[in-house]
Amino acid sequence: MSAVKRTAFRAPQRRVPTARPFARRPRRRADTTHCIWADEDTTLLKRPGMRGLRLQFDYWKAEERLQQERIGHAIVVYGSTRMVAPAEAHALLGEASRALAERPHDARRRRAVAAASRLVKYSVYYRVAREFGRIVGRADRRTRTARLAVITGGGPGIMEAANRGAYESGAPSIGLNIELPREQAPNPYLTPALCLRFHYFAIRKLHLLERAKAAVFFPGGYGTFDELFEVLTLLQTRKIAPLPVILVGEAYWRRAVDFAFLADDGMIDRIDLDLFVYCESAQDIWHAIGGWYAQRRSPPRRSTSRANRPMRE
């Protein structure tokens, strides 16, 4: 018999299908437009329904900073943004006069000289406001608890002058700035930590008066008049505690507003004319404020009240 040839047993191999090539799909990115924190959603915060929150933010950011800096009392200074320092006013007048000398019959250059002459005329108030800021700044050194500070709207002109005087004396210099077409940047004489910006006029006005121990009004335009009559109305209606109101530049204010006429025609009471006094110099302003408090036996530097709180009805 012939031998049988044996072969090794091989298990059947399993066929594995090969992967077919396919086009890669671009990785889809998640839409995170709405997946953000509520307090970081600027679109949400700018909606009309969020106005209440925006008002609170406007108030509390400034309030917290003022508390941190121990600002308890303030003297508010109001006035025109269009006034400049005497040196700058005289320089502008000299430049305009030289230009007019070259073309004496040029109407435009004549108007420029007239405008520069007015700047020189009103620059005296810049000097007075600057000196008054220094006086208030020196008074702050005598306070032991809550600090006394100059507070303005933080813009140019009279506000800059008052802040400048306080800044030069080493005292707190507060500016509550708001963006306007003619006033878009804070003046350079503000304490950095006390340069505060606002969205709303209402909150800005509230902070100007909340710690106010006196309100000093220099010549100005619509904005100054708005703030003056608001303060007088709040005092007249007893919505805020009494405080001295000083109008600087009697000739200007008597011509700009005929208060006597309002009283004569019964639009205000005679006693309402006692809500303010006229002053001319920085020393006069300071003495008028001190005299007002002396009559009530409560000078500003000894007052312990943090804010000028509204009176109860």
VENKASUL-V998154 format. One record per backbone hydrogen bond with DSSP energy under -0.5 kcal/mol. NH is the residue of the N-H (numbers start at 1). CO is the residue of the C=O. If there is no record, write none. Layout:
BEGIN
<<NH:CO> <NH:CO>>
END
This chain:
BEGIN
<<6:4> <11:9> <15:13> <16:14> <17:15> <32:30> <36:34> <40:37> <41:38> <42:40> <45:41> <46:42> <47:44> <50:47> <51:48> <54:50> <55:51> <56:52> <57:53> <58:54> <59:55> <60:56> <61:57> <62:58> <63:59> <64:60> <65:61> <66:62> <67:63> <68:64> <69:65> <70:67> <71:66> <72:70> <72:147> <73:147> <74:211> <75:149> <76:74> <76:214> <77:151> <78:216> <80:219> <89:85> <90:86> <91:87> <92:88> <93:89> <94:90> <95:91> <96:92> <97:93> <98:94> <99:95> <100:96> <101:97> <102:98> <103:99> <106:103> <107:105> <110:106> <111:107> <112:108> <113:109> <114:110> <115:111> <116:112> <117:113> <118:114> <119:115> <120:116> <121:117> <122:118> <123:119> <124:121> <125:122> <126:122> <127:123> <128:124> <129:125> <130:126> <131:127> <132:128> <133:129> <134:130> <135:131> <136:132> <137:133> <138:134> <139:135> <140:136> <141:137> <141:138> <142:139> <143:140> <147:70> <149:73> <150:172> <151:75> <152:174> <158:80> <159:156> <161:157> <162:158> <163:159> <164:160> <165:161> <166:162> <167:163> <168:164> <169:165> <170:167> <171:166> <174:150> <175:194> <176:152> <177:175> <177:196> <179:198> <180:183> <183:180> <187:154> <190:187> <191:173> <194:191> <195:192> <196:175> <196:194> <198:177> <204:200> <205:201> <206:202> <207:203> <208:204> <209:205> <210:206> <211:207> <212:209> <213:74> <214:74> <215:244> <216:76> <217:215> <217:246> <218:78> <218:216> <225:221> <226:222> <227:223> <228:224> <229:225> <230:226> <231:227> <232:228> <233:229> <234:230> <235:231> <236:232> <237:233> <238:235> <239:234> <240:234> <241:309> <244:213> <246:215> <247:277> <248:217> <248:246> <249:247> <249:279> <253:249> <254:250> <255:251> <256:252> <257:253> <259:257> <262:258> <263:259> <264:260> <265:261> <266:263> <267:262> <268:262> <272:269> <273:270> <274:271> <275:272> <276:273> <277:245> <279:247> <285:281> <286:282> <287:283> <288:284> <289:285> <290:286> <291:287> <292:288> <293:289> <294:290> <295:291> <296:292> <297:294> <298:293> <302:299> <303:299> <303:300> <308:210> <309:307>>
END
